[in-house]
Amino acid sequence: MAVVLTVLVLFLAGFLAGFILLVMGAINFDFSNSEIPPGVNQPAKLRIIHIILICTAVVGKILENIGICTQVSFVRYMQGRRTLGADPKLFIKDLWFEKVPVRIYQPKAPSASQRRGVMFFHGGGWVFGSLETHEKLCRFIARESESVVVSVGYRLAPEHKYPAAYEDCLNATQHFLQHLEHYGVDPARVIVCGDSAGGNLAAAVSQTLAGRSDLPKLRAQILIYPGLQALDFNLPSYQQNRGVPLLFRERAAFYVLQYLNGNATNLEEVLEGSHIPVDIKLNYRKWVSPDNIPEKFKVRGYKPRVLLDCTTEVFEKVKRFCEPMLCPLLAEDTIIQKLPESFILTCEYDVLRDDGLLYKKRLEDNGVRVTWYHLEDGFHGIINSFNSDWLSFPAGKRGLDNIV
């Protein structure tokens, strides 16, 4: 018995030592590939959040390797395990809109008039995120703006590939627009809103509904550091912020490939720009080009890249990147001109910064009113940290206050 216990203790000690070494190795690897620019406020906090994310991913990979669960499902579980109690100022209810799970936040205080309605689509690279991960954010928006907020729990990749997430968000929004009186919402004041991948979905839904005459027109769209194109991952912001947490350049490409194909087999081609034929890239260059980025956003460094062609085989796998419902920046002017008033938030230290800047220009060029708010000290994902106790950032709260 003593021998068995000794062997068991040695095994557990060895496993623990190996686990610690594996985690430390992953942290060191990510550290060597990451960079927190001097312009970020409270860099130590960002580093701690980054370490927590790395550790969660490593543990998920270990559990996947020993057959307990997939890495993706473990990360999702860890992200969504915190649940909040009742809110004294809000009625909160889980429902289904057209087979899509939604969570509705309605202010308890009586209102003399109909309220505005906000359709909210969460971020997470189309792979992560849920009703739970954005619970605090949706509660804050509902309370502070006295709006009815509908958070949409759309299907996630890689299990559900494009256009599943887009279709869920569109169907839920259409359902809401058809039943506004049930929730006391003014048909003239409905907004779509989303962060990151959710900003992509909000832009796509807004474009689809722009030409509809059978539904109330959207009053506005709020796009929080949205990802809006997958043609060029070498724009200035992708080069400057390639290793800035919480979204590396490589991960941005990885996530959009997961959404498109359920895998990332063409990641290298997408990163180097050899996934789209030159003639198609030239056709979209009027919209997706570093020439359309103001010079002040290139001072931290930018190297123009030579246009690379691609093989037919690769393009066949990613050709849907040219669809506006996946990459809203590529929509025709006739669609852009019909879009509602827009609010775009960008962060200086975010690979997706230039997607937002390019869309801002497109909207303004087509006569759409744009309110643009730029967080000079912001990084990707900062809005979600507005109320994370000791890991919160003043810039996140500042950005959210502007959204409200």
RODO-2510 file (C-alpha; in nm, 4 decimals, decimal comma):
residues 404
     n   res          X          Y          Z
     1     m     0,0000     0,0000     0,0000
     2     a     0,2821     0,2379     0,0896
     3     v     0,4497     0,1633    -0,2425
     4     v     0,1261     0,2400    -0,4306
     5     l     0,0845     0,5697    -0,2439
     6     t     0,4464     0,6616    -0,3120
     7     v     0,4030     0,5905    -0,6850
     8     l     0,0778     0,7894    -0,6904
     9     v     0,2389     1,0881    -0,5159
    10     l     0,5359     1,0765    -0,7534
    11     f     0,3009     1,0551    -1,0521
    12     l     0,0942     1,3509    -0,9327
    13     a     0,4095     1,5499    -0,8552
    14     g     0,5465     1,4724    -1,1999
    15     f     0,2163     1,5621    -1,3647
    16     l     0,1970     1,8892    -1,1699
    17     a     0,5578     1,9757    -1,2549
    18     g     0,4953     1,8973    -1,6207
    19     f     0,1756     2,1015    -1,6173
    20     i     0,3535     2,4008    -1,4613
    21     l     0,6361     2,3740    -1,7152
    22     l     0,3842     2,3538    -1,9994
    23     v     0,1954     2,6606    -1,8769
    24     m     0,5178     2,8546    -1,8192
    25     g     0,6392     2,7547    -2,1645
    26     a     0,3174     2,8780    -2,3226
    27     i     0,3337     3,2038    -2,1266
    28     n     0,6978     3,2581    -2,2252
    29     f     0,6157     3,1829    -2,5898
    30     d     0,3239     3,4264    -2,5914
    31     f     0,5305     3,6864    -2,4056
    32     s     0,8094     3,6656    -2,6616
    33     n     0,5524     3,7219    -2,9375
    34     s     0,3543     3,9895    -2,7552
    35     e     0,4101     4,3575    -2,6996
    36     i     0,2296     4,6088    -2,4818
    37     p     0,2948     4,9557    -2,6273
    38     p     0,3929     5,2412    -2,3925
    39     g     0,0706     5,4249    -2,4811
    40     v    -0,1450     5,1665    -2,3024
    41     n    -0,2526     5,2785    -1,9546
    42     q    -0,1970     5,0296    -1,6727
    43     p     0,0043     4,7786    -1,8798
    44     a     0,0448     4,5408    -1,5835
    45     k    -0,3325     4,4829    -1,5762
    46     l    -0,3376     4,3994    -1,9458
    47     r    -0,0490     4,1584    -1,8938
    48     i    -0,2373     3,9834    -1,6103
    49     i    -0,5508     3,9445    -1,8244
    50     h    -0,3323     3,8060    -2,1028
    51     i    -0,1711     3,5510    -1,8680
    52     i    -0,5150     3,4373    -1,7454
    53     l    -0,6277     3,3831    -2,1056
    54     i    -0,3096     3,1881    -2,1897
    55     c    -0,3463     2,9642    -1,8827
    56     t    -0,7112     2,8943    -1,9652
    57     a    -0,6167     2,7982    -2,3221
    58     v    -0,3318     2,5718    -2,2026
    59     v    -0,5507     2,3887    -1,9501
    60     g    -0,8138     2,3483    -2,2233
    61     k    -0,5523     2,1965    -2,4555
    62     i    -0,4394     1,9502    -2,1856
    63     l    -0,8004     1,8432    -2,1221
    64     e    -0,8495     1,7998    -2,4968
    65     n    -0,5343     1,5868    -2,5275
    66     i    -0,6467     1,3516    -2,2499
    67     g    -0,9956     1,3250    -2,3975
    68     i    -1,2041     1,5061    -2,1348
    69     c    -1,3365     1,7934    -2,3484
    70     t    -1,2325     2,0158    -2,6368
    71     q    -1,0207     2,3233    -2,5759
    72     v    -1,2930     2,5446    -2,7239
    73     s    -1,5647     2,4069    -2,4951
    74     f    -1,3432     2,4487    -2,1869
    75     v    -1,2595     2,8110    -2,2716
    76     r    -1,6287     2,8809    -2,3330
    77     y    -1,7180     2,7251    -1,9992
    78     m    -1,4567     2,9316    -1,8128
    79     q    -1,5672     3,2542    -1,9824
    80     g    -1,9343     3,2088    -1,9063
    81     r    -1,9310     3,0499    -1,5618
    82     r    -1,9921     3,3759    -1,3677
    83     t    -2,3607     3,4477    -1,3338
    84     l    -2,5111     3,7659    -1,1955
    85     g    -2,8122     3,7858    -0,9681
    86     a    -3,1266     3,9907    -1,0131
    87     d    -3,0936     4,3564    -1,1070
    88     p    -3,2996     4,6019    -0,8987
    89     k    -3,3513     4,8302    -1,1988
    90     l    -3,4170     4,5744    -1,4746
    91     f    -3,6552     4,2975    -1,5731
    92     i    -3,4373     4,0267    -1,7321
    93     k    -3,5846     3,7369    -1,9244
    94     d    -3,4527     3,4600    -2,1496
    95     l    -3,6643     3,3946    -2,4599
    96     w    -3,6387     3,2528    -2,8122
    97     f    -3,6784     3,4664    -3,1239
    98     e    -3,7220     3,2426    -3,4289
    99     k    -3,5319     2,9509    -3,2661
   100     v    -3,2545     3,1923    -3,1574
   101     p    -3,1912     3,2320    -2,7808
   102     v    -3,2093     3,5922    -2,6609
   103     r    -3,1921     3,7702    -2,3265
   104     i    -3,4083     4,0811    -2,2867
   105     y    -3,3283     4,3631    -2,0444
   106     q    -3,6174     4,6025    -1,9751
   107     p    -3,5978     4,8985    -1,7324
   108     k    -3,8398     4,8604    -1,4404
   109     a    -3,9070     5,2329    -1,4024
   110     p    -4,2247     5,3393    -1,5845
   111     s    -4,1768     5,5433    -1,9002
   112     a    -4,4114     5,8134    -2,0294
   113     s    -4,3222     5,7253    -2,3872
   114     q    -4,2021     5,4252    -2,5856
   115     r    -3,8395     5,3321    -2,5236
   116     r    -3,5583     5,2847    -2,7708
   117     g    -3,4626     4,9277    -2,8531
   118     v    -3,1082     4,7908    -2,8861
   119     m    -3,0252     4,4623    -3,0587
   120     f    -2,6883     4,3571    -2,9171
   121     f    -2,4535     4,1040    -3,0804
   122     h    -2,1622     3,9901    -2,8627
   123     g    -1,7989     3,9616    -2,9703
   124     g    -1,5626     3,6664    -2,9371
   125     g    -1,4349     3,5983    -3,2874
   126     w    -1,7557     3,4107    -3,3838
   127     v    -1,6042     3,1234    -3,1781
   128     f    -1,6396     3,2467    -2,8198
   129     g    -1,8732     3,4801    -2,6327
   130     s    -2,2267     3,4240    -2,5073
   131     l    -2,5212     3,5874    -2,3333
   132     e    -2,3219     3,5481    -2,0087
   133     t    -1,9921     3,7024    -2,1236
   134     h    -2,1654     4,0303    -2,2154
   135     e    -2,4201     4,0322    -1,9351
   136     k    -2,2650     4,3250    -1,7437
   137     l    -2,2295     4,5275    -2,0622
   138     c    -2,5925     4,4767    -2,1685
   139     r    -2,7207     4,5558    -1,8181
   140     f    -2,5195     4,8772    -1,8135
   141     i    -2,6482     4,9884    -2,1548
   142     a    -3,0100     4,9097    -2,0590
   143     r    -2,9851     5,0928    -1,7244
   144     e    -2,7877     5,3971    -1,8318
   145     s    -2,9677     5,4633    -2,1617
   146     e    -3,3078     5,3472    -2,0311
   147     s    -3,3420     5,1219    -2,3353
   148     v    -3,4816     4,7757    -2,3992
   149     v    -3,1749     4,5667    -2,4844
   150     v    -3,1992     4,2321    -2,6635
   151     s    -2,8786     4,0268    -2,6432
   152     v    -2,8579     3,7548    -2,9092
   153     g    -2,7060     3,4120    -2,8377
   154     y    -2,6209     3,3254    -3,1971
   155     r    -2,4650     2,9943    -3,3046
   156     l    -2,0864     2,9752    -3,2837
   157     a    -1,8079     2,8479    -3,5095
   158     p    -1,6456     2,6090    -3,5817
   159     e    -1,9544     2,3925    -3,5163
   160     h    -2,1735     2,6373    -3,7083
   161     k    -2,0026     2,8013    -4,0027
   162     y    -2,0915     3,1198    -4,1914
   163     p    -2,3634     3,2318    -4,2446
   164     a    -2,5126     3,0737    -3,9270
   165     a    -2,4219     3,3594    -3,6888
   166     y    -2,5343     3,6234    -3,9390
   167     e    -2,8635     3,4441    -4,0050
   168     d    -2,9377     3,4119    -3,6321
   169     c    -2,8739     3,7830    -3,5733
   170     l    -3,0822     3,8806    -3,8768
   171     n    -3,3728     3,6524    -3,7832
   172     a    -3,3748     3,7717    -3,4213
   173     t    -3,3686     4,1366    -3,5329
   174     q    -3,6507     4,0851    -3,7822
   175     h    -3,8599     3,9157    -3,5122
   176     f    -3,7988     4,2048    -3,2726
   177     l    -3,8896     4,4630    -3,5378
   178     q    -4,2177     4,2767    -3,6007
   179     h    -4,3128     4,2697    -3,2292
   180     l    -4,1903     4,6052    -3,0950
   181     e    -4,5246     4,7013    -2,9405
   182     h    -4,5037     4,3958    -2,7132
   183     y    -4,1891     4,5415    -2,5539
   184     g    -4,2949     4,9065    -2,5521
   185     v    -4,0314     5,0056    -2,8078
   186     d    -4,0574     5,2993    -3,0464
   187     p    -4,0398     5,1702    -3,4088
   188     a    -3,8441     5,4840    -3,5045
   189     r    -3,5708     5,4228    -3,2437
   190     v    -3,4274     5,0733    -3,2906
   191     i    -3,0491     5,0329    -3,2962
   192     v    -2,8168     4,7424    -3,3796
   193     c    -2,4982     4,7248    -3,1745
   194     g    -2,2037     4,4868    -3,1389
   195     d    -1,8397     4,4588    -3,0400
   196     s    -1,5644     4,2955    -3,2500
   197     a    -1,7257     3,9992    -3,4325
   198     g    -2,0559     4,1372    -3,3025
   199     g    -1,9746     4,4662    -3,4752
   200     n    -1,9273     4,2692    -3,7965
   201     l    -2,2694     4,1084    -3,7489
   202     a    -2,4346     4,4422    -3,6656
   203     a    -2,2926     4,5975    -3,9848
   204     a    -2,4085     4,2998    -4,1946
   205     v    -2,7601     4,3022    -4,0463
   206     s    -2,7824     4,6788    -4,0924
   207     q    -2,6904     4,6449    -4,4615
   208     t    -2,9463     4,3682    -4,5172
   209     l    -3,2278     4,5663    -4,3564
   210     a    -3,1344     4,8946    -4,5279
   211     g    -3,3430     4,8183    -4,8344
   212     r    -3,6412     4,6602    -4,6587
   213     s    -3,9702     4,8500    -4,6783
   214     d    -4,1770     4,5941    -4,4856
   215     l    -4,0035     4,6578    -4,1506
   216     p    -3,9294     4,9685    -3,9416
   217     k    -3,6022     5,1276    -4,0504
   218     l    -3,3098     5,1062    -3,8106
   219     r    -3,2366     5,4351    -3,6366
   220     a    -2,8617     5,3734    -3,5980
   221     q    -2,5798     5,1203    -3,5868
   222     i    -2,3138     5,1123    -3,3153
   223     l    -1,9951     4,9310    -3,4192
   224     i    -1,7408     4,8733    -3,1415
   225     y    -1,3956     4,7908    -3,2855
   226     p    -1,5574     4,5833    -3,5616
   227     g    -1,3826     4,3384    -3,7952
   228     l    -1,5150     4,4247    -4,1396
   229     q    -1,2893     4,2679    -4,4024
   230     a    -1,0628     3,9671    -4,4642
   231     l    -0,8842     4,0786    -4,7822
   232     d    -0,5850     4,2533    -4,6246
   233     f    -0,4237     4,1558    -4,2940
   234     n    -0,1270     4,3840    -4,3636
   235     l    -0,2932     4,7237    -4,3214
   236     p    -0,1029     4,9619    -4,0897
   237     s    -0,2942     4,8590    -3,7749
   238     y    -0,2307     4,4892    -3,8418
   239     q     0,1423     4,5569    -3,8747
   240     q     0,1700     4,7955    -3,5782
   241     n    -0,0407     4,5934    -3,3349
   242     r     0,0369     4,2398    -3,4543
   243     g     0,1431     4,1270    -3,1051
   244     v    -0,0706     4,3506    -2,8824
   245     p    -0,3085     4,1626    -2,6493
   246     l    -0,5910     4,0802    -2,6470
   247     l    -0,6111     4,0140    -3,0224
   248     f    -0,2999     3,9186    -3,2176
   249     r    -0,2941     3,9602    -3,5960
   250     e    -0,2670     3,5835    -3,6434
   251     r    -0,5676     3,5199    -3,4183
   252     a    -0,7803     3,7710    -3,6105
   253     a    -0,7196     3,5744    -3,9306
   254     f    -0,7637     3,2440    -3,7460
   255     y    -1,1064     3,3418    -3,6129
   256     v    -1,2473     3,4602    -3,9462
   257     l    -1,1298     3,1333    -4,1063
   258     q    -1,2993     2,9362    -3,8271
   259     y    -1,6193     3,1281    -3,9009
   260     l    -1,5886     3,0736    -4,2763
   261     n    -1,4672     2,7131    -4,3023
   262     g    -1,4627     2,5675    -3,9517
   263     n    -1,0840     2,5348    -3,9777
   264     a    -0,7745     2,7464    -4,0382
   265     t    -0,5928     2,5428    -4,3026
   266     n    -0,5228     2,8487    -4,5198
   267     l    -0,4003     3,0723    -4,2369
   268     e    -0,0549     3,1396    -4,3876
   269     e    -0,1971     3,2396    -4,7255
   270     v    -0,4489     3,4728    -4,5615
   271     l    -0,1801     3,6391    -4,3476
   272     e     0,0564     3,6984    -4,6384
   273     g    -0,2243     3,8058    -4,8717
   274     s    -0,2022     3,5216    -5,1246
   275     h    -0,5628     3,4076    -5,0781
   276     i    -0,7400     3,6539    -5,3117
   277     p    -0,6555     3,7020    -5,6844
   278     v    -0,4803     4,0294    -5,7681
   279     d    -0,7556     4,1458    -6,0046
   280     i    -1,0174     4,1129    -5,7287
   281     k    -0,7923     4,2901    -5,4773
   282     l    -0,7402     4,5746    -5,7260
   283     n    -1,1170     4,5943    -5,7771
   284     y    -1,1678     4,6475    -5,4022
   285     r    -0,8633     4,8700    -5,3580
   286     k    -1,0855     5,1785    -5,3761
   287     w    -1,2263     5,0662    -5,0391
   288     v    -0,9641     4,8386    -4,8802
   289     s    -0,6350     5,0229    -4,9103
   290     p    -0,3731     5,1781    -4,6810
   291     d    -0,4089     5,4880    -4,9022
   292     n    -0,7447     5,5496    -4,7334
   293     i    -0,5914     5,5475    -4,3849
   294     p    -0,4957     5,8971    -4,2583
   295     e    -0,1175     5,9469    -4,2423
   296     k    -0,1200     6,0092    -3,8668
   297     f    -0,2094     5,6421    -3,8185
   298     k     0,1041     5,5312    -4,0042
   299     v     0,3630     5,7132    -3,7935
   300     r     0,4178     5,4138    -3,5650
   301     g     0,5449     5,2246    -3,8672
   302     y     0,4063     5,0801    -4,1875
   303     k     0,5702     4,8901    -4,4748
   304     p     0,3724     4,8659    -4,8009
   305     r     0,3371     4,5080    -4,9204
   306     v     0,3707     4,3717    -5,2729
   307     l     0,0408     4,2346    -5,4058
   308     l     0,0596     3,8546    -5,4216
   309     d    -0,1551     3,6387    -5,6473
   310     c    -0,3176     3,3163    -5,5329
   311     t    -0,3938     2,9700    -5,6617
   312     t    -0,7417     2,8744    -5,7765
   313     e    -0,7451     2,6007    -5,5127
   314     v    -0,6919     2,8458    -5,2248
   315     f    -0,9381     3,1025    -5,3602
   316     e    -1,2075     2,8350    -5,3939
   317     k    -1,1870     2,7794    -5,0177
   318     v    -1,2067     3,1475    -4,9196
   319     k    -1,3928     3,3165    -5,2058
   320     r    -1,6867     3,3951    -4,9758
   321     f    -1,4605     3,6560    -4,8125
   322     c    -1,5846     3,8719    -5,0993
   323     e    -1,9445     3,8550    -4,9731
   324     p    -2,0572     4,1706    -4,7866
   325     m    -2,2536     3,9615    -4,5360
   326     l    -1,9172     3,8253    -4,4209
   327     c    -1,7068     4,1350    -4,4972
   328     p    -1,9401     4,4395    -4,4813
   329     l    -1,6669     4,6791    -4,5966
   330     l    -1,7129     4,5343    -4,9492
   331     a    -2,0800     4,6334    -4,9913
   332     e    -2,1703     4,8419    -5,2954
   333     d    -2,2230     5,2175    -5,2633
   334     t    -2,5957     5,1773    -5,3322
   335     i    -2,6246     4,9772    -5,0075
   336     i    -2,3922     5,1999    -4,8028
   337     q    -2,5945     5,5091    -4,8983
   338     k    -2,9070     5,3624    -4,7356
   339     l    -2,7437     5,2913    -4,3994
   340     p    -2,8597     5,4671    -4,0817
   341     e    -2,6605     5,7096    -3,8704
   342     s    -2,3543     5,5323    -3,7347
   343     f    -2,1307     5,5320    -3,4289
   344     i    -1,7890     5,3696    -3,4680
   345     l    -1,5459     5,3138    -3,1811
   346     t    -1,1825     5,2312    -3,2604
   347     c    -0,8764     5,1695    -3,0421
   348     e    -0,5236     5,2803    -3,1283
   349     y    -0,3623     4,9536    -3,0162
   350     d    -0,5983     4,7191    -3,1993
   351     v    -0,5334     4,5202    -3,5175
   352     l    -0,8937     4,5965    -3,6229
   353     r    -0,8474     4,9731    -3,5911
   354     d    -0,8129     5,0270    -3,9669
   355     d    -1,1236     4,8224    -4,0487
   356     g    -1,3186     5,0806    -3,8499
   357     l    -1,1345     5,3736    -4,0104
   358     l    -1,1966     5,2417    -4,3622
   359     y    -1,5675     5,1908    -4,2928
   360     k    -1,5928     5,5376    -4,1411
   361     k    -1,4558     5,6814    -4,4673
   362     r    -1,6923     5,4716    -4,6775
   363     l    -1,9939     5,5866    -4,4792
   364     e    -1,8911     5,9534    -4,4865
   365     d    -1,8129     5,9392    -4,8596
   366     n    -2,1675     5,8152    -4,9143
   367     g    -2,3354     6,0833    -4,7064
   368     v    -2,4011     5,8772    -4,3920
   369     r    -2,3604     6,0687    -4,0667
   370     v    -2,0864     5,9129    -3,8524
   371     t    -1,9919     5,9742    -3,4905
   372     w    -1,6399     5,8406    -3,4413
   373     y    -1,4793     5,7880    -3,1028
   374     h    -1,1148     5,6835    -3,0876
   375     l    -0,9519     5,5539    -2,7702
   376     e    -0,5898     5,6695    -2,7981
   377     d    -0,4914     5,4388    -2,5101
   378     g    -0,7334     5,1581    -2,5985
   379     f    -0,6744     4,7963    -2,7024
   380     h    -0,9037     4,5297    -2,8458
   381     g    -1,1639     4,4085    -2,5963
   382     i    -1,1252     4,7027    -2,3576
   383     i    -1,4986     4,7853    -2,3440
   384     n    -1,5766     4,4512    -2,1808
   385     s    -1,3362     4,5348    -1,8975
   386     f    -1,5275     4,8478    -1,7897
   387     n    -1,6548     4,6795    -1,4729
   388     s    -1,4020     4,4027    -1,4012
   389     d    -1,3279     4,5125    -1,0459
   390     w    -0,9509     4,5537    -1,0029
   391     l    -0,8855     4,4586    -1,3685
   392     s    -1,0921     4,7426    -1,5143
   393     f    -0,9527     5,0204    -1,7355
   394     p    -1,0667     5,3852    -1,7272
   395     a    -1,0525     5,3956    -2,1095
   396     g    -1,3068     5,1135    -2,1277
   397     k    -1,5525     5,3045    -1,9108
   398     r    -1,4854     5,6211    -2,1130
   399     g    -1,5646     5,4396    -2,4366
   400     l    -1,8802     5,2831    -2,2946
   401     d    -2,0046     5,6179    -2,1639
   402     n    -1,9728     5,7556    -2,5180
   403     i    -2,1656     5,4587    -2,6561
   404     v    -2,4467     5,5180    -2,4060
***
